[in-house]
Amino acid sequence: MKSTIQQFLRDEEGAAAIEYGLLAGLISVMIIAGATAMGTSLSNIFNTLKTALNTVDTNSGKAAQ
């Protein structure tokens, strides 16, 4: 029984699969964080453009949409 437990503890089969899984998870988290930050930045840019275009429309006498 003792030798079976020691053999189980020394067995490293499947360790590479776990490492690859952890690496894939970390990469996924980084991609999601980057996409979220970029999405917020893009939203701010488009809101600024919308405001600028509405101001131009208002100043030229046309109705802003």
C-alpha positions as CSV (number, residue, x, y, z in Angstrom):
1,M,0.0,0.0,0.0
2,K,2.8,2.4,0.9
3,S,4.6,1.8,-2.4
4,T,1.4,2.5,-4.3
5,I,1.0,5.8,-2.6
6,Q,4.6,6.7,-3.2
7,Q,4.3,5.8,-6.9
8,F,1.2,7.9,-7.2
9,L,3.0,10.9,-5.6
10,R,6.0,10.5,-8.0
11,D,3.8,10.1,-11.1
12,E,4.1,13.3,-13.2
13,E,2.0,12.1,-16.1
14,G,-0.7,14.7,-17.0
15,A,1.3,17.5,-15.4
16,A,2.0,19.0,-18.8
17,A,-1.7,19.1,-19.6
18,I,-2.5,20.9,-16.4
19,E,0.3,23.4,-17.1
20,Y,-1.1,24.0,-20.7
21,G,-4.6,24.5,-19.2
22,L,-3.3,27.0,-16.7
23,L,-1.4,28.9,-19.5
24,A,-4.5,28.9,-21.7
25,G,-6.6,30.3,-18.9
26,L,-4.1,33.0,-18.1
27,I,-3.9,34.0,-21.8
28,S,-7.7,34.1,-21.9
29,V,-7.9,36.4,-18.9
30,M,-5.3,38.8,-20.5
31,I,-7.3,38.9,-23.8
32,I,-10.5,39.7,-22.0
33,A,-8.9,42.4,-19.9
34,G,-7.3,44.0,-23.0
35,A,-10.6,43.8,-25.0
36,T,-12.5,45.4,-22.1
37,A,-10.0,48.3,-21.8
38,M,-9.9,48.8,-25.5
39,G,-13.7,48.8,-25.7
40,T,-14.1,51.4,-23.0
41,S,-11.5,53.6,-24.8
42,L,-13.3,53.2,-28.2
43,S,-16.6,54.1,-26.6
44,N,-15.1,57.3,-25.2
45,I,-13.7,58.2,-28.7
46,F,-17.1,57.6,-30.4
47,N,-18.9,59.6,-27.7
48,T,-16.5,62.5,-28.3
49,L,-17.0,62.3,-32.0
50,K,-20.8,62.2,-31.6
51,T,-20.7,65.3,-29.4
52,A,-18.5,67.2,-31.9
53,L,-20.8,66.3,-34.8
54,N,-23.9,67.3,-32.8
55,T,-22.2,70.7,-32.0
56,V,-21.4,71.2,-35.7
57,D,-25.0,70.4,-36.7
58,T,-26.5,72.7,-34.0
59,N,-24.2,75.6,-35.0
60,S,-25.1,75.2,-38.7
61,G,-28.8,75.5,-38.0
62,K,-29.6,71.9,-38.8
63,A,-31.3,69.6,-36.3
64,A,-29.0,67.2,-34.5
65,Q,-29.9,63.6,-34.7
